[in-house]
């Protein structure tokens, strides 16, 4: 269950992290989303991943060792994926380029190696409820 005041917390989290630089294993899309989930519902889905990789190559090796191929596969391990039409503000989404992000309503935000990007939520491939 989401904590009281999660809406304000979501806005503050996104604003506070917009200036952060993308860094594999510290501030990448999966950890950024996992940090949000942990703040919102108190579950650290990145516990097994945090501090265990420092490059995309190393992450891909960890994924392969666990029988996974993508960031979406990581999210699938923790929550059942939902059709994007059932995703709402504060939920996790998958961008068509394979990056995880956070739904903010009509739009969703993503941290990438190019910085923060915004995409229309309905264009995302699937999502996961944060409850």
C-alpha positions as CSV (number, residue, x, y, z in Angstrom):
1,X,0.0,0.0,0.0
2,X,1.3,3.4,-0.9
3,X,2.3,5.8,1.9
4,X,0.1,8.8,2.7
5,X,1.2,11.8,0.6
6,X,2.8,9.7,-2.1
7,X,1.6,12.2,-4.8
8,X,3.7,15.0,-3.3
9,X,6.6,12.6,-2.7
10,X,6.5,11.5,-6.4
11,X,6.8,15.1,-7.6
12,X,9.6,15.8,-5.1
13,X,11.5,12.6,-6.1
14,X,11.4,13.4,-9.8
15,X,12.4,17.0,-9.3
16,X,15.2,16.1,-6.9
17,X,16.7,13.5,-9.3
18,X,16.4,15.3,-12.6
19,X,19.8,16.7,-12.3
20,X,21.5,13.4,-11.4
21,X,23.8,11.9,-14.0
22,X,23.0,8.4,-15.3
23,X,25.5,5.9,-13.9
24,X,25.2,2.1,-14.2
25,X,24.8,0.4,-10.9
26,X,24.2,3.7,-9.0
27,X,21.7,5.8,-10.9
28,X,20.3,3.8,-13.9
29,X,16.7,3.3,-14.8
30,X,16.1,0.1,-12.8
31,X,17.7,1.5,-9.6
32,X,15.9,4.9,-10.1
33,X,12.6,3.2,-10.3
34,X,13.4,0.8,-7.5
35,X,14.2,3.7,-5.2
36,X,10.8,5.2,-6.0
37,X,9.0,2.0,-5.2
38,X,11.0,1.6,-1.9
39,X,10.0,5.2,-0.9
40,X,6.4,4.7,-1.9
41,X,5.6,1.2,-0.5
42,X,8.7,0.2,1.5
43,X,9.8,-2.7,-0.7
44,X,13.4,-2.7,-2.0
45,X,13.2,-4.7,-5.2
46,X,16.8,-3.7,-6.1
47,X,18.3,-5.3,-3.0
48,X,19.8,-8.2,-5.0
49,X,21.1,-5.8,-7.7
50,X,22.3,-2.8,-5.9
51,X,26.1,-2.5,-5.8
52,X,26.6,-5.6,-7.9
53,X,27.4,-4.0,-11.3
54,X,29.1,-0.9,-12.6
55,X,28.6,-1.2,-16.4
56,X,25.9,-2.3,-18.9
57,X,28.1,-5.3,-19.8
58,X,28.3,-6.4,-16.2
59,X,24.5,-5.9,-15.7
60,X,23.9,-8.0,-18.8
61,X,26.0,-10.8,-17.3
62,X,24.0,-10.7,-14.0
63,X,20.8,-10.8,-16.0
64,X,21.9,-13.8,-18.1
65,X,23.1,-15.6,-14.9
66,X,19.5,-15.2,-13.6
67,X,17.9,-16.3,-16.9
68,X,16.8,-12.7,-17.7
69,X,17.3,-10.6,-20.7
70,X,16.0,-7.0,-20.0
71,X,15.0,-4.4,-17.5
72,X,11.4,-5.5,-18.1
73,X,12.3,-9.0,-17.1
74,X,13.7,-7.6,-13.8
75,X,10.4,-5.9,-13.1
76,X,8.4,-9.0,-14.0
77,X,10.2,-10.9,-11.2
78,X,8.6,-8.7,-8.6
79,X,5.2,-7.7,-9.9
80,X,2.8,-9.0,-12.6
81,X,3.0,-6.9,-15.7
82,X,-0.1,-5.0,-16.7
83,X,-1.5,-3.6,-20.0
84,X,-0.5,0.0,-20.2
85,X,-4.2,1.1,-20.2
86,X,-4.3,0.0,-16.5
87,X,-1.2,2.0,-15.4
88,X,-1.7,5.2,-13.4
89,X,0.4,7.9,-11.8
90,X,3.3,6.5,-9.7
91,X,3.4,3.1,-11.4
92,X,6.4,1.7,-13.3
93,X,6.4,1.6,-17.1
94,X,8.6,0.2,-19.9
95,X,9.6,2.6,-22.7
96,X,9.8,1.2,-26.2
97,X,13.6,1.4,-26.1
98,X,13.6,-0.9,-23.1
99,X,14.1,1.6,-20.3
100,X,12.1,1.5,-17.1
101,X,10.4,4.7,-16.0
102,X,7.7,6.2,-13.8
103,X,4.2,7.2,-14.9
104,X,3.3,10.7,-14.0
105,X,-0.1,10.6,-15.6
106,X,-0.4,11.3,-19.3
107,X,3.4,11.3,-19.5
108,X,6.0,9.0,-18.1
109,X,9.6,10.0,-17.2
110,X,12.8,8.0,-17.7
111,X,16.4,8.3,-16.8
112,X,18.7,7.4,-19.6
113,X,22.3,7.8,-20.6
114,X,21.2,10.9,-22.6
115,X,19.5,12.3,-19.5
116,X,15.8,12.5,-18.5
117,X,13.3,11.9,-21.3
118,X,9.5,12.1,-21.3
119,X,7.2,9.9,-23.3
120,X,3.5,9.6,-23.6
121,X,2.4,6.9,-21.2
122,X,0.1,5.2,-23.8
123,X,3.2,4.7,-26.0
124,X,4.9,2.5,-23.3
125,X,4.9,-1.2,-23.8
126,X,3.6,-2.3,-20.4
127,X,3.7,-1.4,-16.8
128,X,3.7,-2.6,-13.2
129,X,1.4,-1.4,-10.4
130,X,3.1,0.1,-7.4
131,X,0.8,-1.1,-4.5
